[in-house]
């Protein structure tokens, strides 16, 4: 199954280039230990060999903390 992961809900910005990934920047306000970064997935049409059912995959993230 082919799919893409996007950084916005309008599916216009692909996260990564399919091989090396890309960066999403952000900051955590002082005194706050949580920061959300939503991502969105989309499976393109035309994959006629797929059967109905459950599918799963894994995404790898590296988080860098710079105090």
C-alpha positions as CSV (number, residue, x, y, z in Angstrom):
1,X,0.0,0.0,0.0
2,X,1.3,3.4,-1.0
3,X,0.5,6.3,1.3
4,X,1.9,9.7,2.3
5,X,2.1,11.6,5.6
6,X,1.3,15.3,5.6
7,X,2.0,18.1,8.0
8,X,-1.3,19.9,7.3
9,X,-4.9,18.9,7.2
10,X,-5.4,20.1,3.6
11,X,-2.8,17.4,2.5
12,X,-0.8,19.9,0.6
13,X,2.6,19.5,2.4
14,X,4.2,16.0,2.3
15,X,6.3,15.3,5.4
16,X,9.6,14.0,4.0
17,X,10.7,13.0,0.6
18,X,10.2,9.3,0.9
19,X,13.8,8.5,1.8
20,X,15.4,10.8,4.3
21,X,12.4,12.6,5.9
22,X,12.2,16.2,6.9
23,X,12.1,18.5,9.9
24,X,9.2,19.9,11.7
25,X,10.2,22.7,14.1
26,X,8.5,23.8,17.2
27,X,9.0,25.1,20.7
28,X,7.6,24.2,24.2
29,X,6.8,27.2,26.3
30,X,8.6,27.5,29.7
31,X,6.9,25.5,32.4
32,X,5.0,23.3,29.9
33,X,6.0,19.7,29.3
34,X,3.7,19.0,26.3
35,X,3.8,19.9,22.7
36,X,1.5,18.4,20.0
37,X,2.5,18.1,16.3
38,X,-0.4,16.5,14.4
39,X,0.3,14.7,11.1
40,X,-2.2,13.4,8.6
41,X,-2.1,10.3,6.4
42,X,-3.7,9.8,2.9
43,X,-3.9,6.6,0.8
44,X,-4.2,7.6,-2.9
45,X,-6.9,6.0,-5.0
46,X,-6.1,3.5,-7.8
47,X,-4.5,0.8,-5.7
48,X,-6.8,-1.8,-7.0
49,X,-5.0,-4.8,-5.6
50,X,-5.7,-3.8,-2.0
51,X,-8.3,-5.8,-0.2
52,X,-10.7,-4.6,2.5
53,X,-9.3,-5.0,6.0
54,X,-6.9,-3.6,8.6
55,X,-3.5,-2.2,7.7
56,X,-0.7,-1.0,9.9
57,X,2.7,0.6,9.5
58,X,5.2,2.4,11.7
59,X,6.6,5.9,11.6
60,X,10.0,6.7,13.1
61,X,10.5,10.0,14.8
62,X,13.6,11.5,16.3
63,X,13.1,14.2,18.8
64,X,15.9,16.6,19.7
65,X,15.7,18.6,23.0
66,X,17.8,21.7,23.2
67,X,17.2,23.5,26.5
